[in-house]
Amino acid sequence: MMKWVKYALFLAIGLGLAWYASKDADFDIIWSATLQLNWFWAILSMVTSYVAMIIRGYRWNILLAPLGYQSRNSNNVHSVAFGYMMNDLIPRSGELARCAQCIKEHTILSAHDISEGGLIVTLLESAYCNNKGFEVSSNNSAIRKDAYWLGESQSRVVVSCDAASLSAIESAAAKAGICATVIGKVTNGAVKVEGEDWGNISVWKNKYDTSIENKLK
């Protein structure tokens, strides 16, 4: 029952947004343009777009294969489509959309994709919000260090949780065909990477917030 309620709710929201976006439009002009539409090119455009999503879905598995991870291609394709839809609604939200179920169940405290700057930048940006630090390690990964910490693979998302929720998140990820790896823990401000002391998060946050300002002085 709840499944159909969700579908009805999203359909209502979609129709409401469509009405709001077109309430001042001249439908005579729209209808006239529709009648003149070349449906061959319209359909070709839609088919080409979906083929591009299929290719991106397969690309995910190609990128994940060297890491030892595997997900069903159908899940990857539909995740790409869902991500694009979310990006249209809320810019840059697509990569986090797949975390929505865990967030809804309050098992995840934060989530951040690594598509801009890689894993280390994501960790720093996530830590700035509450002035928390982190202690992380690559766990002797076979991946090159630069690729591991700075690679901007769109298929990876960093999430944080309390210790009691860890097993639930790992189970949810396994059920969805997603590999989840524990890379470290949250600290009160200290930043440690591969056992090296990187100072306090407040220092990094200050550099992040004032770097352009200082360059312009």
N, C-alpha and C positions, 0 to 999 in steps of 0.2 A: 504493500500500500504506500509506504513512504517513498518507494522508488518512483511511483507515478506522480506523487505529490511534487517531488523534486523536478521531474520532467515538466510538469505543468507550470511550476514556478519559473523555471528558466525560460520556458516558452513565453510566458506572460511578460517577463522582463524583456525578452528579445522583441516581442511585438510592441511593447511600450516604448523601447528605444527607437525602433523603426518609425513609429508614429511621431515621436518627438523630433526626429531628424528630418522628417518629410512633411510636417504639418503646414509649413509655409510654401511648400513646393507647388508648382503648377502641373497638375496631373495630366492635363491635355497635352502639354509639351512632352512629358515623360511617356505617355501612351503613344504619341506620334513617333518619338524616337525609338520606342520598342518595336513598332511596326516596321521601321526601316532597318532594324538590327539584322546583321548578317549572322544567322545562327551557326553557320559553319565555323566562323572564327570564334564565336562565343563559347561553343562547346569544346573546340580545340584548345582554347585558353584554359578552361576548367580541367580538361583531361591532362594537359601539360602540367598544370599546377599540382595535381594529385600525383602524377608520375614523379615530380620533383620531391614530394614528401616521401614517396616510397624509396627513392634513391637515398634521401637523408636518413631514413630509418635503417636501411641496409648499411649505410656508412657508420652508423653508431656501432653495429656489431663488429665491423671491421676495426674500428678504433678500440673497442673493448676486448677483442680477441687476444692481443698481446698481453693484456693484463690478467687474463684467465677468467674473464667475466663473459657471461652469455645471457642474452635476453631474447624472447620471441620476437621475430621480425614484425609480426602484426602489432604487438605492443609498442614497438619502437615507432612504427608508422603512425599509429593513432596518437601516440604521445607528441609527435612532431605537430600533427594537425591541431591537437588540443593546445599545444604551446603557442602556435601562431594565433589561434583564436583569442587566447588570453592576452597576447601581446597587442592585439587590436583593441581589446577592451581596456587594458592597463599596460602601458609600455614597460617592457623589461620584466614582466611578470611570468612569462611563459615558462622559463626554466624552473620556477618555483611551484608551478601549478601542480606538479606531480607529488609534491610534499603535502598538499592540502589535506589529504585524508588523515595523515598522522597529526597534523596541526589541529584538525577538528577534534581529534580524540585526546588532545592535550598531552601527547607523548613527546612532542618536539617543542623546545623553547625558542629556537631560532633556526633559520634556513637561509643559505646564501649560495648562489651559483658561482662558479669560478671562471666565467667567460671573459672577465675583464681583469687581467693581472695575474691570474693563476691562483693556486692554493694559498700561497703565503699572503698575498694581498687580501684575499677573501677572509682569512683568519684575522688579519689586522683590522679590516673594516668591520667585521662582526664584533670584535672586542671593544671598539671605540664607544659603542652605544652606552654600555654600563661600566666603562673603565675596568673591564676584566682582562686578565692576561690568559696565556695558554702555554702548555707544555706539550710539544708534539714531536713525533718521530715518523720517518718513512718506513719503519719496521723492516729495514734491510730489503726494501723493494728492489726488484731487478731493473726497474725503470731508471733511466739516467736522471741524476739529481736535478738538473735544470728543467727537464721535462716534468718531473714529479712536482716540483714546487712552483714552477712558473708557467707550465703548460695551460692553455686556455681551452681545454676540452669542454664542450657544452654539455657533455653527458654526466658531469660530476657536480654534485651539490654537497655542501658542508652543512651538517645539522648539529645542534647541541641538544642535550637532554640531561635529566637527572639520572643517577645510577639506577634507580628503581625502574625506569622506563626503557633501559637499554635493550633488554631481552625482547620486549614488545616490538620495538622498532626493527630489530634484527629479524624477527619473525615476519613482520609485515613486509619488509624488503625481500626476504626469501620467497614469500608467497607471490610477490609481484615479479619475481625473476630478476631482482636487482641485487647486486653485490654490495654489502655494507661493510666497511672496515673501520675499526676504532683506531684513530691516529693519535689520541692524546686526551688531555683533560683541561678543564678551565681552572685558572688560578685567580688569586685576588689582585693580580696586576703584573706579576713577573712574567716575562716572555722567554721561553727556552725552546730552541729548535735543535734537534739532534744532540741534546745534551749541552749545547752552548748557551751561555747567558746572553740574551739580547737586550737586557735592561728592563725598564718598566714601560707598560703600555702608554702611560701619560706622556712620555718622551716622544714616542712614535706618533701619538695623536696630535701633539703640538706641531711636529714637523708636517704632518698631513694637512692640518688646518691653516698653517701660516706659510707654507713653502712659496706660493705664488706672491703673497703679500711681501715676503722678505726679498724676493727677486726684484720686485718693483721699487724697492726703497733705494 
